[in-house]
Amino acid sequence: RLKGVVKGEIAEKLGMQEGDIILAFDDKPIKDIFAYKDLLSKYSSGDKVKVKVKRDKKIIYFNATFK
C-alpha cells in the first residue's frame, strides 16, 4: 500500500495515489514488502513494466519506465 506519493516522482506522474495497493509488476505478484523489494532489484534503468494496482475496489494498470 502506498503511504504517500512524492510530487514529481514516477508514481505521481503515473497517476498513482496514496492508499493504492501494488499487486504485480508484469504479472509477477507482489504478496508482501519482501516480494516487492525483490522484484524491484530485478529491473534496471529504462526497463518498462506494467504495474497492476488496486484502488478501492477497482483494478488499474499503469505502464511505467524505471529511472
N, CA, C and O atoms as CSV, one atom per row, in Angstrom:
chain,resi,resn,atom,element,x,y,z
A,1,ARG,N,N,0.859,-1.178,0.000
A,1,ARG,CA,C,0.000,0.000,0.000
A,1,ARG,C,C,0.899,1.232,0.000
A,1,ARG,O,O,1.840,1.331,0.787
A,2,LEU,N,N,0.594,2.162,-0.888
A,2,LEU,CA,C,1.361,3.396,-0.933
A,2,LEU,C,C,0.949,4.291,0.229
A,2,LEU,O,O,-0.223,4.629,0.396
A,3,LYS,N,N,1.941,4.663,1.020
A,3,LYS,CA,C,1.667,5.536,2.166
A,3,LYS,C,C,1.683,6.996,1.753
A,3,LYS,O,O,1.219,7.865,2.490
A,4,GLY,N,N,2.212,7.255,0.587
A,4,GLY,CA,C,2.262,8.608,0.065
A,4,GLY,C,C,2.856,8.591,-1.322
A,4,GLY,O,O,3.479,7.610,-1.728
A,5,VAL,N,N,2.668,9.661,-2.042
A,5,VAL,CA,C,3.206,9.797,-3.389
A,5,VAL,C,C,3.994,11.097,-3.423
A,5,VAL,O,O,3.466,12.163,-3.107
A,6,VAL,N,N,5.260,11.002,-3.807
A,6,VAL,CA,C,6.146,12.167,-3.826
A,6,VAL,C,C,5.934,12.958,-5.114
A,6,VAL,O,O,5.978,12.412,-6.217
A,7,LYS,N,N,5.704,14.252,-4.944
A,7,LYS,CA,C,5.483,15.125,-6.098
A,7,LYS,C,C,6.680,15.066,-7.046
A,7,LYS,O,O,7.830,15.204,-6.629
A,8,GLY,N,N,6.386,14.858,-8.327
A,8,GLY,CA,C,7.423,14.824,-9.351
A,8,GLY,C,C,8.039,13.457,-9.577
A,8,GLY,O,O,8.764,13.263,-10.553
A,9,GLU,N,N,7.769,12.509,-8.700
A,9,GLU,CA,C,8.323,11.161,-8.874
A,9,GLU,C,C,7.397,10.335,-9.756
A,9,GLU,O,O,6.276,10.746,-10.058
A,10,ILE,N,N,7.884,9.158,-10.165
A,10,ILE,CA,C,7.173,8.359,-11.162
A,10,ILE,C,C,5.760,7.962,-10.733
A,10,ILE,O,O,4.845,7.978,-11.556
A,11,ALA,N,N,5.568,7.608,-9.466
A,11,ALA,CA,C,4.229,7.205,-9.019
A,11,ALA,C,C,3.233,8.336,-9.241
A,11,ALA,O,O,2.121,8.101,-9.716
A,12,GLU,N,N,3.620,9.549,-8.904
A,12,GLU,CA,C,2.721,10.688,-9.116
A,12,GLU,C,C,2.490,10.922,-10.606
A,12,GLU,O,O,1.361,11.163,-11.034
A,13,LYS,N,N,3.557,10.851,-11.390
A,13,LYS,CA,C,3.431,11.069,-12.832
A,13,LYS,C,C,2.521,10.036,-13.482
A,13,LYS,O,O,1.831,10.340,-14.455
A,14,LEU,N,N,2.514,8.815,-12.948
A,14,LEU,CA,C,1.643,7.771,-13.494
A,14,LEU,C,C,0.190,7.957,-13.082
A,14,LEU,O,O,-0.719,7.445,-13.736
A,15,GLY,N,N,-0.023,8.688,-12.000
A,15,GLY,CA,C,-1.384,8.875,-11.510
A,15,GLY,C,C,-1.715,8.024,-10.301
A,15,GLY,O,O,-2.877,7.924,-9.907
A,16,MET,N,N,-0.694,7.406,-9.706
A,16,MET,CA,C,-0.939,6.615,-8.505
A,16,MET,C,C,-1.273,7.547,-7.348
A,16,MET,O,O,-0.888,8.716,-7.335
A,17,GLN,N,N,-2.000,6.998,-6.375
A,17,GLN,CA,C,-2.444,7.793,-5.246
A,17,GLN,C,C,-2.131,7.102,-3.933
A,17,GLN,O,O,-1.964,5.883,-3.876
A,18,GLU,N,N,-2.054,7.904,-2.876
A,18,GLU,CA,C,-1.876,7.340,-1.543
A,18,GLU,C,C,-2.998,6.335,-1.287
A,18,GLU,O,O,-4.164,6.606,-1.572
A,19,GLY,N,N,-2.631,5.177,-0.749
A,19,GLY,CA,C,-3.607,4.130,-0.474
A,19,GLY,C,C,-3.700,3.081,-1.560
A,19,GLY,O,O,-4.248,2.004,-1.323
A,20,ASP,N,N,-3.170,3.365,-2.771
A,20,ASP,CA,C,-3.158,2.350,-3.821
A,20,ASP,C,C,-2.343,1.150,-3.343
A,20,ASP,O,O,-1.348,1.306,-2.635
A,21,ILE,N,N,-2.770,-0.031,-3.732
A,21,ILE,CA,C,-2.055,-1.258,-3.377
A,21,ILE,C,C,-1.448,-1.828,-4.648
A,21,ILE,O,O,-2.169,-2.161,-5.589
A,22,ILE,N,N,-0.125,-1.941,-4.679
A,22,ILE,CA,C,0.560,-2.513,-5.841
A,22,ILE,C,C,0.447,-4.025,-5.743
A,22,ILE,O,O,0.915,-4.630,-4.779
A,23,LEU,N,N,-0.182,-4.635,-6.752
A,23,LEU,CA,C,-0.431,-6.076,-6.754
A,23,LEU,C,C,0.579,-6.867,-7.571
A,23,LEU,O,O,0.891,-8.010,-7.236
A,24,ALA,N,N,1.103,-6.254,-8.664
A,24,ALA,CA,C,2.000,-7.007,-9.535
A,24,ALA,C,C,2.787,-6.079,-10.449
A,24,ALA,O,O,2.356,-4.972,-10.772
A,25,PHE,N,N,3.957,-6.566,-10.854
A,25,PHE,CA,C,4.755,-5.968,-11.924
A,25,PHE,C,C,4.815,-7.012,-13.017
A,25,PHE,O,O,5.240,-8.141,-12.776
A,26,ASP,N,N,4.386,-6.641,-14.237
A,26,ASP,CA,C,4.424,-7.581,-15.367
A,26,ASP,C,C,3.857,-8.943,-14.988
A,26,ASP,O,O,4.457,-9.974,-15.292
A,27,ASP,N,N,2.721,-8.948,-14.335
A,27,ASP,CA,C,2.013,-10.172,-13.928
A,27,ASP,C,C,2.773,-11.012,-12.902
A,27,ASP,O,O,2.401,-12.160,-12.658
A,28,LYS,N,N,3.827,-10.465,-12.299
A,28,LYS,CA,C,4.528,-11.153,-11.208
A,28,LYS,C,C,3.925,-10.616,-9.911
A,28,LYS,O,O,4.081,-9.436,-9.596
A,29,PRO,N,N,3.237,-11.480,-9.157
A,29,PRO,CA,C,2.518,-10.994,-7.980
A,29,PRO,C,C,3.433,-10.471,-6.882
A,29,PRO,O,O,4.552,-10.946,-6.689
A,30,ILE,N,N,2.919,-9.480,-6.176
A,30,ILE,CA,C,3.608,-8.917,-5.022
A,30,ILE,C,C,2.741,-9.223,-3.806
A,30,ILE,O,O,1.674,-8.636,-3.628
A,31,LYS,N,N,3.205,-10.137,-2.985
A,31,LYS,CA,C,2.412,-10.562,-1.831
A,31,LYS,C,C,2.780,-9.825,-0.555
A,31,LYS,O,O,1.982,-9.748,0.380
A,32,ASP,N,N,3.998,-9.279,-0.519
A,32,ASP,CA,C,4.439,-8.560,0.673
A,32,ASP,C,C,5.604,-7.647,0.304
A,32,ASP,O,O,6.046,-7.627,-0.845
A,33,ILE,N,N,6.094,-6.897,1.276
A,33,ILE,CA,C,7.170,-5.937,1.030
A,33,ILE,C,C,8.456,-6.617,0.552
A,33,ILE,O,O,9.228,-6.032,-0.208
A,34,PHE,N,N,8.677,-7.840,0.998
A,34,PHE,CA,C,9.889,-8.564,0.591
A,34,PHE,C,C,9.827,-8.934,-0.890
A,34,PHE,O,O,10.824,-8.812,-1.602
A,35,ALA,N,N,8.662,-9.385,-1.355
A,35,ALA,CA,C,8.487,-9.701,-2.773
A,35,ALA,C,C,8.615,-8.426,-3.614
A,35,ALA,O,O,9.175,-8.450,-4.710
A,36,TYR,N,N,8.091,-7.318,-3.089
A,36,TYR,CA,C,8.176,-6.029,-3.781
A,36,TYR,C,C,9.637,-5.618,-3.959
A,36,TYR,O,O,10.056,-5.268,-5.062
A,37,LYS,N,N,10.403,-5.662,-2.881
A,37,LYS,CA,C,11.814,-5.274,-2.951
A,37,LYS,C,C,12.601,-6.216,-3.852
A,37,LYS,O,O,13.484,-5.774,-4.587
A,38,ASP,N,N,12.289,-7.510,-3.805
A,38,ASP,CA,C,12.971,-8.477,-4.661
A,38,ASP,C,C,12.699,-8.171,-6.133
A,38,ASP,O,O,13.624,-8.178,-6.945
A,39,LEU,N,N,11.456,-7.907,-6.479
A,39,LEU,CA,C,11.127,-7.583,-7.869
A,39,LEU,C,C,11.800,-6.290,-8.317
A,39,LEU,O,O,12.317,-6.215,-9.432
A,40,LEU,N,N,11.798,-5.274,-7.459
A,40,LEU,CA,C,12.443,-4.015,-7.823
A,40,LEU,C,C,13.915,-4.215,-8.161
A,40,LEU,O,O,14.446,-3.559,-9.057
A,41,SER,N,N,14.566,-5.113,-7.449
A,41,SER,CA,C,16.001,-5.335,-7.671
A,41,SER,C,C,16.294,-5.998,-9.019
A,41,SER,O,O,17.439,-5.995,-9.471
A,42,LYS,N,N,15.288,-6.556,-9.654
A,42,LYS,CA,C,15.491,-7.257,-10.929
A,42,LYS,C,C,15.385,-6.337,-12.145
A,42,LYS,O,O,15.692,-6.743,-13.266
A,43,TYR,N,N,14.951,-5.103,-11.917
A,43,TYR,CA,C,14.784,-4.166,-13.021
A,43,TYR,C,C,15.911,-3.146,-13.035
A,43,TYR,O,O,16.485,-2.807,-12.000
A,44,SER,N,N,16.211,-2.664,-14.244
A,44,SER,CA,C,17.264,-1.657,-14.433
A,44,SER,C,C,16.667,-0.400,-15.048
A,44,SER,O,O,15.533,-0.403,-15.528
A,45,SER,N,N,17.434,0.652,-15.026
A,45,SER,CA,C,17.022,1.905,-15.638
A,45,SER,C,C,16.622,1.668,-17.091
A,45,SER,O,O,17.350,1.024,-17.846
A,46,GLY,N,N,15.474,2.186,-17.470
A,46,GLY,CA,C,14.984,2.040,-18.837
A,46,GLY,C,C,14.033,0.874,-19.030
A,46,GLY,O,O,13.319,0.824,-20.032
A,47,ASP,N,N,14.006,-0.071,-18.089
A,47,ASP,CA,C,13.076,-1.195,-18.204
A,47,ASP,C,C,11.640,-0.690,-18.096
A,47,ASP,O,O,11.338,0.205,-17.308
A,48,LYS,N,N,10.763,-1.283,-18.905
A,48,LYS,CA,C,9.353,-0.908,-18.896
A,48,LYS,C,C,8.558,-2.038,-18.264
A,48,LYS,O,O,8.795,-3.214,-18.541
A,49,VAL,N,N,7.608,-1.666,-17.411
A,49,VAL,CA,C,6.784,-2.670,-16.730
A,49,VAL,C,C,5.331,-2.218,-16.709
A,49,VAL,O,O,5.020,-1.028,-16.738
A,50,LYS,N,N,4.455,-3.215,-16.659
A,50,LYS,CA,C,3.037,-2.958,-16.447
A,50,LYS,C,C,2.788,-3.178,-14.956
A,50,LYS,O,O,3.088,-4.246,-14.423
A,51,VAL,N,N,2.242,-2.172,-14.291
A,51,VAL,CA,C,2.010,-2.230,-12.850
A,51,VAL,C,C,0.510,-2.392,-12.609
A,51,VAL,O,O,-0.302,-1.601,-13.088
A,52,LYS,N,N,0.164,-3.432,-11.856
A,52,LYS,CA,C,-1.232,-3.697,-11.510
A,52,LYS,C,C,-1.480,-3.159,-10.103
A,52,LYS,O,O,-0.775,-3.515,-9.159
A,53,VAL,N,N,-2.488,-2.300,-9.974
A,53,VAL,CA,C,-2.769,-1.617,-8.719
A,53,VAL,C,C,-4.248,-1.790,-8.362
A,53,VAL,O,O,-5.119,-1.798,-9.233
A,54,LYS,N,N,-4.504,-1.927,-7.072
A,54,LYS,CA,C,-5.888,-1.944,-6.591
A,54,LYS,C,C,-6.155,-0.615,-5.896
A,54,LYS,O,O,-5.425,-0.215,-4.989
A,55,ARG,N,N,-7.205,0.059,-6.331
A,55,ARG,CA,C,-7.632,1.322,-5.723
A,55,ARG,C,C,-9.103,1.157,-5.365
A,55,ARG,O,O,-9.960,0.977,-6.230
A,56,ASP,N,N,-9.364,1.223,-4.078
A,56,ASP,CA,C,-10.707,0.932,-3.585
A,56,ASP,C,C,-11.084,-0.469,-4.072
A,56,ASP,O,O,-10.435,-1.441,-3.684
A,57,LYS,N,N,-12.095,-0.594,-4.896
A,57,LYS,CA,C,-12.492,-1.922,-5.380
A,57,LYS,C,C,-12.145,-2.122,-6.849
A,57,LYS,O,O,-12.544,-3.117,-7.454
A,58,LYS,N,N,-11.394,-1.164,-7.432
A,58,LYS,CA,C,-11.043,-1.232,-8.853
A,58,LYS,C,C,-9.612,-1.710,-9.056
A,58,LYS,O,O,-8.739,-1.471,-8.222
A,59,ILE,N,N,-9.386,-2.382,-10.163
A,59,ILE,CA,C,-8.037,-2.756,-10.596
A,59,ILE,C,C,-7.648,-1.797,-11.716
A,59,ILE,O,O,-8.391,-1.607,-12.678
A,60,ILE,N,N,-6.466,-1.197,-11.570
A,60,ILE,CA,C,-5.961,-0.223,-12.536
A,60,ILE,C,C,-4.577,-0.681,-12.987
A,60,ILE,O,O,-3.806,-1.229,-12.199
A,61,TYR,N,N,-4.273,-0.451,-14.257
A,61,TYR,CA,C,-2.950,-0.782,-14.790
A,61,TYR,C,C,-2.234,0.497,-15.210
A,61,TYR,O,O,-2.834,1.400,-15.792
A,62,PHE,N,N,-0.943,0.556,-14.904
A,62,PHE,CA,C,-0.084,1.655,-15.299
A,62,PHE,C,C,1.099,1.082,-16.066
A,62,PHE,O,O,1.571,-0.012,-15.758
A,63,ASN,N,N,1.574,1.812,-17.054
A,63,ASN,CA,C,2.808,1.446,-17.757
A,63,ASN,C,C,3.907,2.367,-17.243
A,63,ASN,O,O,3.818,3.588,-17.374
A,64,ALA,N,N,4.934,1.777,-16.662
A,64,ALA,CA,C,5.996,2.564,-16.035
A,64,ALA,C,C,7.348,2.231,-16.662
A,64,ALA,O,O,7.564,1.131,-17.171
A,65,THR,N,N,8.240,3.199,-16.613
A,65,THR,CA,C,9.619,3.012,-17.052
A,65,THR,C,C,10.524,3.345,-15.861
A,65,THR,O,O,10.422,4.422,-15.274
A,66,PHE,N,N,11.402,2.417,-15.519
A,66,PHE,CA,C,12.317,2.640,-14.396
A,66,PHE,C,C,13.322,3.698,-14.765
A,66,PHE,O,O,13.786,3.761,-15.903
A,67,LYS,N,N,13.665,4.546,-13.779
A,67,LYS,CA,C,14.682,5.589,-13.966
A,67,LYS,C,C,16.054,5.012,-13.683
A,67,LYS,O,O,17.055,5.722,-13.782
